[in-house]
Amino acid sequence: MQTAVGVFGGEAYTDGISEPPLMIENVGHSDHPSVSALNCPPFIAVELCREQMGQHPCDKRRTVGEYRHMFPGIDFSLIETDEDTWWKPEREKKEEVTGRGLKFLEWLCTRKEKEIAVVTHSSFLFNTLSAFGNDCHPNIKTEMCTHFANCELRSMVIVDKGMVGSNNSTTNYPGKIPHGLDLPSDAAG
């Protein structure tokens, strides 16, 4: 959540703004100021796209109550339990992470937004994306299935061949979307 807020959050939060901050100051002993939610996209916590679980205590999440305090501008309404009931001491198998990833993508396809940033962990993305690209050129499959570097951004287009999510898509935040035609830079002049 700190990474998502750091990348997509607003400026430093100041008192007097009617919206709660996305993140309070000094989360994780970071010496980072509070981050404003002003003119930012909505932030939704989704349990399905968390890190591969088990074995490492750092892969166990805190309570939703703690997170709501640290990240007041994030929507936690999709998290079903306050305590982390998913984490077990045994390492989650890669097949289980992949299955969770496919469920997450099914949920993602139900969203009406056209552009969605997914901020998660490399292991989750690696295992999820390895289920795709078998009908692609081997170079594309290899590129899709490489591990993400820390804080790496990749842009992907998800094509719904079954047209399951064929509703009109929307984007529901006012900031940071350029107006006008989407033209190549050499033609936009």
NURO-251400 format. One line per field, with one value per residue: residue number from 1; x, y, z of N, C-alpha, C, O, CB in turn. Coordinates in steps of 0.02 Angstrom, whole numbers. Each point is the difference from the previous one (the first is absolute). Glycine has a CB too. Layout:
<recs>
k NUM;...
npx X;...
npy Y;...
npz Z;...
capx X;...
capy Y;...
capz Z;...
cpx X;...
cpy Y;...
cpz Z;...
opx X;...
opy Y;...
opz Z;...
cbpx X;...
cbpy Y;...
cbpz Z;...
</recs>
This chain:
<recs>
k 1;2;3;4;5;6;7;8;9;10;11;12;13;14;15;16;17;18;19;20;21;22;23;24;25;26;27;28;29;30;31;32;33;34;35;36;37;38;39;40;41;42;43;44;45;46;47;48;49;50;51;52;53;54;55;56;57;58;59;60;61;62;63;64;65;66;67;68;69;70;71;72;73;74;75;76;77;78;79;80;81;82;83;84;85;86;87;88;89;90;91;92;93;94;95;96;97;98;99;100;101;102;103;104;105;106;107;108;109;110;111;112;113;114;115;116;117;118;119;120;121;122;123;124;125;126;127;128;129;130;131;132;133;134;135;136;137;138;139;140;141;142;143;144;145;146;147;148;149;150;151;152;153;154;155;156;157;158;159;160;161;162;163;164;165;166;167;168;169;170;171;172;173;174;175;176;177;178;179;180;181;182;183;184;185;186;187;188;189
npx 42;148;-20;-138;54;127;-89;-118;45;-47;119;47;-154;-12;-81;-126;-28;-168;112;28;144;-28;61;-43;128;78;-75;117;55;-41;50;-158;-49;-124;9;-109;-102;39;-50;-12;-66;-109;131;-96;96;-13;24;34;139;64;137;-22;-94;120;118;-20;-67;3;-136;-83;-90;35;-132;-56;47;140;-62;-94;131;77;-119;-110;11;-27;-161;46;-149;98;39;-121;90;22;92;91;-145;137;109;13;136;-26;91;-160;40;67;-150;-34;54;-89;-133;24;20;-142;-74;71;-59;-150;13;53;-136;-90;84;-121;168;15;109;1;146;-9;82;45;130;82;-96;-127;68;57;-138;-80;93;7;-158;70;61;-72;-21;162;93;55;4;-141;43;127;-82;-103;118;101;-28;-86;159;-57;-136;-34;-110;-39;-95;-80;-95;-81;-27;-141;60;-143;-18;25;10;-124;-24;28;153;-54;142;-84;133;-39;150;60;-105;118;-148;19;-36;60;104;119;50;-18;-162;21;59
npy -59;59;-27;73;131;10;5;94;117;128;58;-58;-49;166;-38;7;-152;-4;-123;-70;51;-101;2;61;78;-137;-116;-85;106;102;122;-11;156;-82;-62;129;-123;148;-88;-173;-81;-20;-38;-142;-52;-113;-95;-28;81;-75;-28;-142;-7;-55;36;142;21;80;-95;63;121;72;-53;42;78;27;49;108;68;9;55;133;-33;-172;-17;-97;-18;-129;-33;-127;55;145;-122;-1;-111;-3;-36;-166;22;-44;110;38;-147;110;-54;117;115;-52;8;150;39;-53;83;133;-22;-18;142;66;-35;87;142;79;20;7;-22;-130;74;-169;90;-173;-30;-6;-112;63;11;-145;-67;90;-25;-166;11;72;-64;-153;102;77;-36;-118;162;1;-110;84;130;-71;-53;141;-25;136;45;12;69;-109;116;-145;106;-149;47;-96;-47;-25;-123;22;164;-42;155;31;115;114;-31;110;58;13;118;145;-63;-27;22;87;64;-85;-114;-109;98;-107;115;10;44;116;113
npz 0;-25;-155;-8;64;-96;-131;38;120;-53;23;126;41;2;133;-99;-71;29;-14;146;-47;-119;146;151;-36;-16;-118;86;134;-151;107;-88;43;34;-150;-14;-17;-85;-138;56;-117;109;87;-38;133;-130;147;-156;21;153;-53;-59;144;74;87;57;160;-144;-39;140;-79;131;41;-144;134;-65;-136;67;63;-138;-94;76;-161;17;-40;141;-99;-42;163;15;123;72;-31;-129;-8;-108;112;-16;83;-156;-87;-40;-77;-94;13;104;-96;-120;85;39;-153;-42;116;-55;-145;55;69;-133;-78;115;-47;-75;1;-160;114;113;47;22;128;-4;43;-134;51;-69;-139;-5;16;-102;-120;15;-58;-142;-122;-45;-130;15;-113;107;5;75;104;43;31;97;94;40;158;-26;6;146;-77;-139;-41;-77;-80;19;-119;118;-166;95;-124;77;-53;176;-20;-134;134;-103;61;97;2;150;-28;-63;-7;-136;-141;-103;-21;-132;-78;100;-116;9;103;-160;17;123;-109
capx -42;45;24;-56;-10;59;-1;-62;-29;6;53;-1;-65;-1;-63;-51;-28;-58;11;53;61;8;46;21;73;46;-20;57;60;30;12;-36;-59;-66;-10;-68;-40;-30;10;32;-47;-20;45;-40;40;-28;40;22;64;55;61;-1;-4;28;71;30;-48;-14;-54;-64;-22;-25;-73;-29;-5;65;9;-46;30;59;-19;-72;-31;-6;-62;12;-65;1;35;-54;14;49;62;24;-18;27;71;18;74;27;4;-52;26;-5;-65;-50;8;-27;-73;-22;10;-53;-61;7;-11;-73;-29;22;-41;-67;6;-21;53;37;71;7;68;3;63;4;67;28;-17;-70;-4;35;-41;-62;12;26;-58;-20;50;19;-15;40;68;39;32;-51;-13;57;-3;-56;12;60;-14;2;49;-31;-32;-4;-66;-11;-67;-27;-69;-35;-51;-50;-21;-69;-41;-37;-3;-7;-34;39;46;1;54;-39;35;9;68;54;-17;3;-58;16;9;58;39;72;27;20;-60;-41;21
capy 59;57;8;27;69;37;8;29;47;72;37;-6;16;58;6;41;-35;-37;-72;-27;-14;-69;-31;47;9;-46;-70;-45;37;22;73;28;39;-24;8;22;-38;50;-12;-65;-54;-38;-54;-54;-57;-64;-52;-51;15;9;-39;-71;-2;-54;-6;63;41;64;-10;1;70;27;1;53;58;35;30;57;56;23;19;17;13;-62;-37;-69;-33;-67;-47;-30;-10;46;-38;-36;-71;-36;-17;-61;-4;-35;42;-10;-30;43;-12;36;71;7;-4;63;51;-6;26;73;25;-5;57;60;7;25;71;41;46;-19;-5;-19;-17;-52;6;-61;-27;-35;-71;-5;14;-53;-60;14;9;-62;-38;29;7;-62;5;56;-15;-15;60;37;-40;10;69;4;-41;17;32;73;31;40;62;2;10;-27;13;-58;5;-64;-8;-48;-34;-22;60;-4;66;44;63;60;13;69;21;40;52;56;24;-37;-31;53;6;0;-63;-39;-3;-5;66;37;23;41;69
capz 0;-1;-69;-40;20;-23;-73;-27;47;-14;33;72;29;45;37;-32;-57;25;-9;43;-39;-20;48;52;0;33;-4;-6;23;-62;0;-58;21;-22;-72;-15;-47;-45;-72;-10;-16;60;23;28;24;-22;33;-48;-34;48;-10;16;73;39;15;22;38;-34;-49;36;3;63;0;-41;44;0;-66;-7;36;-36;-69;5;-65;-39;11;22;6;-31;45;38;71;27;9;-59;6;-58;10;36;5;-59;-59;-50;-62;-60;-31;40;-16;-68;5;30;-51;-50;31;1;-68;-12;34;-35;-61;17;12;-56;-18;-60;18;70;22;50;37;40;8;-58;0;-20;-72;-36;-1;-37;-72;-30;-26;-64;-53;-32;-71;-26;-19;61;27;38;61;43;26;47;59;38;64;2;46;52;-23;-74;-30;-67;-26;-35;-23;8;-51;20;-62;8;7;63;29;-58;15;-13;56;24;45;47;37;-45;-10;-33;-64;-51;-44;-71;-33;17;-61;10;14;-61;-35;44;-6
cpx 44;25;-55;-11;58;-1;-61;-33;13;60;-3;-68;7;-67;-48;-29;-56;8;53;62;-1;43;20;76;35;-23;61;66;39;22;-32;-60;-65;-8;-74;-35;-31;20;36;-53;-22;50;-44;47;-37;45;27;70;57;57;-11;7;35;75;29;-52;-16;-55;-68;-21;-21;-76;-24;-7;65;11;-45;28;58;-16;-74;-34;-6;-63;17;-64;-2;37;-51;13;53;67;19;-14;28;70;7;75;31;-2;-56;31;-11;-67;-56;3;-29;-76;-29;5;-54;-66;2;-14;-74;-35;17;-42;-71;0;-20;55;39;74;5;73;-6;68;2;73;21;-21;-73;-7;33;-44;-65;12;27;-56;-21;57;21;-13;38;68;41;34;-49;-15;57;-2;-55;17;66;-22;5;56;-39;-25;-4;-72;-2;-72;-22;-72;-30;-56;-46;-28;-72;-49;-43;-8;-11;-42;42;44;-1;63;-32;41;22;73;41;-20;2;-62;23;9;62;40;73;30;20;-60;-40;14;-54
cpy 62;13;31;74;43;14;41;51;72;29;-14;25;61;2;46;-31;-45;-76;-24;-13;-73;-37;52;5;-56;-73;-44;32;28;73;33;40;-34;13;14;-47;46;-14;-66;-51;-34;-55;-52;-57;-64;-56;-51;14;14;-48;-74;-8;-60;6;65;42;66;-6;-6;73;19;-3;58;63;40;35;60;62;30;27;18;11;-61;-36;-72;-41;-69;-52;-26;-6;50;-34;-36;-75;-41;-26;-64;-5;-36;46;-19;-27;47;-9;37;75;13;-1;63;57;-2;24;76;28;-5;59;65;12;23;75;39;49;-27;-10;-12;-16;-52;4;-60;-23;-42;-73;-10;11;-55;-62;10;3;-63;-43;24;-3;-65;0;58;-26;-12;61;41;-36;11;69;8;-32;14;33;75;22;40;66;6;9;-32;15;-61;14;-69;-3;-56;-33;-24;57;-1;70;54;63;59;14;74;12;50;48;55;16;-46;-38;56;-2;-2;-69;-35;-13;-13;70;38;26;50;75;46
cpz 0;-71;-43;14;-24;-74;-22;47;-20;34;75;27;45;35;-37;-62;26;-6;49;-42;-23;51;51;0;37;1;-10;21;-58;0;-60;24;-22;-74;-12;-50;-53;-72;-15;-21;64;15;33;20;-20;26;-49;-29;48;-16;13;75;30;7;27;37;-35;-53;33;6;71;-1;-45;41;2;-68;-11;35;-41;-70;-2;-67;-44;20;17;2;-31;42;50;75;24;8;-65;10;-58;12;41;1;-61;-60;-49;-64;-59;-35;36;-14;-69;1;30;-51;-53;28;3;-69;-20;33;-38;-63;15;11;-62;-23;-61;15;75;13;55;33;47;2;-60;-3;-22;-76;-42;-6;-39;-75;-34;-28;-70;-51;-33;-75;-33;-24;64;31;41;65;50;32;52;67;36;65;-6;46;52;-29;-77;-22;-69;-19;-39;-20;9;-51;22;-63;3;6;63;30;-53;15;-19;60;18;38;46;42;-48;-19;-44;-63;-52;-44;-72;-27;25;-64;16;7;-62;-38;41;-8;-22
opx -17;4;13;-8;-9;22;8;-52;38;48;-42;-25;48;-51;22;-50;8;-32;47;-5;-33;-13;15;34;-28;18;43;53;62;34;23;-35;1;28;-44;33;-37;60;36;-59;31;29;-36;39;-59;59;53;36;45;-7;-46;45;16;33;33;-53;-54;-26;-50;40;-13;-30;35;8;-2;23;21;-9;6;33;-39;-61;-21;-17;27;-1;-45;-2;-31;-47;46;52;-42;38;-7;19;-33;34;58;-48;-11;51;-47;-28;-47;-52;-35;-32;-52;-43;-23;-40;-50;-35;-26;-44;-43;-16;-36;-54;12;-4;7;32;-26;32;-37;52;-40;46;-42;-17;-14;-33;-28;-8;-22;-36;-5;12;-43;58;47;30;-14;18;-12;8;18;-6;-12;13;9;-22;22;-51;42;11;-59;39;-8;-46;47;-45;36;-36;27;-43;22;-47;-32;-60;-55;-54;37;-19;61;-22;-16;33;-32;-18;16;12;-16;39;-41;-26;58;-8;49;-10;23;-27;-4;8;-45;-41;12
opy 51;58;46;39;56;53;44;29;15;-34;-38;51;6;-21;45;25;-33;-37;37;-9;-42;-58;57;-40;-31;-37;15;-20;-3;22;53;-22;-46;48;-34;-30;-23;-5;-4;8;8;-30;16;-24;-8;-4;-29;-48;39;-45;-19;29;-48;36;-1;16;28;50;-9;43;-42;-21;49;55;62;57;50;56;61;46;-38;-5;5;-3;-37;-54;-39;-59;38;2;18;27;-11;-35;-61;-52;-8;28;13;37;-59;25;40;49;24;34;50;40;24;44;53;30;34;51;43;31;43;57;20;31;-22;27;-60;-45;38;-37;9;-9;-5;41;-27;-25;-46;-39;-21;-27;-46;-32;-6;-45;-30;-12;0;-39;19;-58;34;4;29;32;9;7;33;23;-41;33;26;-31;13;37;55;-30;7;-1;-25;37;-50;45;-56;25;-7;-11;29;17;48;35;-5;-5;43;-47;47;14;-14;29;-59;-42;46;-53;16;-49;33;-51;17;47;62;45;32;41;60
opz -31;-21;-39;-46;-23;-22;-42;-17;-46;18;24;-23;38;-27;-36;-26;51;37;15;-61;30;15;-17;-33;46;45;-42;-23;-1;-47;-21;45;-40;-26;26;-42;-44;-16;-50;13;52;-46;47;-41;15;-18;12;-16;-15;-41;35;30;-35;-37;52;-29;11;-22;-34;18;42;-49;-10;-26;-2;-2;-29;-23;-6;-24;-30;-4;-58;59;-41;31;16;-15;36;39;-37;-19;-43;33;0;-26;51;-43;-17;-10;-14;-23;-1;-25;-31;-5;-11;-34;-24;-4;-23;-37;-12;-6;-35;-30;-8;-17;-46;5;-56;-55;-8;-27;40;-37;48;-33;46;-9;-36;-54;-39;-34;-50;-55;-35;-38;-61;-40;-31;17;-40;-37;-57;11;49;61;51;52;59;60;51;52;40;4;-37;52;-8;-31;-26;28;-39;42;-43;33;-26;-2;14;-30;-52;3;1;23;-1;-47;-7;58;-42;23;-23;57;-57;-52;-8;-22;3;-16;-15;36;18;-33;54;-29;-1;-41;-26;21;-6
cbpx -74;31;64;-45;-57;41;52;36;-24;-170;39;152;-84;132;40;108;103;-38;-81;-80;97;2;28;-136;11;17;-156;-112;-56;-103;84;73;68;-77;140;3;13;-59;-34;148;23;-150;136;-139;108;-111;-122;-156;-111;-75;113;5;-124;-125;-24;133;97;145;132;-13;-24;131;-39;-70;-82;23;11;-89;-40;34;129;87;67;142;-90;97;-6;-4;143;20;-76;-144;15;52;-97;-89;63;-142;-70;10;136;-121;25;152;88;59;139;135;61;78;145;100;39;120;142;51;52;133;105;28;79;-113;2;-114;59;-150;82;-133;44;-164;25;113;97;-3;29;118;71;-7;27;84;4;-137;-9;-54;-99;-75;3;10;60;-44;-53;54;36;-58;-92;120;1;-135;149;34;48;147;-61;131;-16;111;-1;71;55;17;150;103;54;97;37;29;-121;-68;88;-158;126;-61;23;-115;9;9;-31;151;-120;61;-109;-50;-104;31;44;94;41;39;97
cbpy -113;-84;-144;-152;-93;-105;-153;-134;-99;41;128;-37;-127;85;-63;73;37;135;-29;-43;129;91;-138;11;155;132;17;-37;-72;-106;-72;-75;151;-28;-44;148;-61;89;127;20;-26;55;63;55;76;57;45;29;6;82;120;-60;107;-108;-84;-19;-81;-17;-48;-151;35;97;-98;-140;-124;-142;-162;-135;-113;-130;-39;54;108;-7;113;95;151;114;23;-63;-140;35;-5;123;95;123;129;-86;-14;-149;71;69;-155;-56;-136;-122;-42;-94;-147;-85;-59;-127;-139;-59;-77;-157;-104;-75;-110;-142;2;-37;98;108;38;-8;106;-67;134;-74;28;102;26;80;143;72;14;95;126;48;12;88;97;-19;-68;137;37;-118;-27;13;-95;-86;8;-24;-45;-18;-127;38;-7;-91;-1;-44;101;-91;150;-114;143;-50;96;42;-28;-91;-20;-133;-87;-135;-51;52;-140;50;-68;-107;-69;15;113;33;-137;48;50;159;11;-2;60;-156;-107;-117;-141;-137;-100
cbpz 91;139;53;46;123;114;31;-44;135;-31;-113;29;-44;-45;144;71;-116;-68;-137;138;35;-136;-70;104;-51;24;-5;-67;102;-9;82;-118;33;142;-52;65;133;109;35;72;-164;22;-32;-30;82;-87;89;-11;-80;128;-4;-144;26;-1;-141;-69;93;42;-40;46;-162;62;128;-43;70;84;-14;16;117;87;-17;113;66;-68;-39;37;-17;-95;-50;-141;27;79;165;-54;60;-46;-58;9;141;56;29;73;46;11;-7;94;83;-13;36;118;44;-15;81;99;4;23;119;61;-6;46;140;96;128;-43;-135;42;-78;-31;-54;-23;160;59;131;148;76;95;144;138;85;119;149;44;100;144;79;68;-156;-107;-149;-159;-126;-131;-161;-149;-95;-110;98;-76;-84;118;130;-37;102;-25;38;31;-57;127;-106;135;35;51;-125;-4;93;-24;101;-132;6;-18;-62;-55;144;100;116;133;52;18;102;-22;-118;133;-110;-37;108;35;-33;59;-17
</recs>
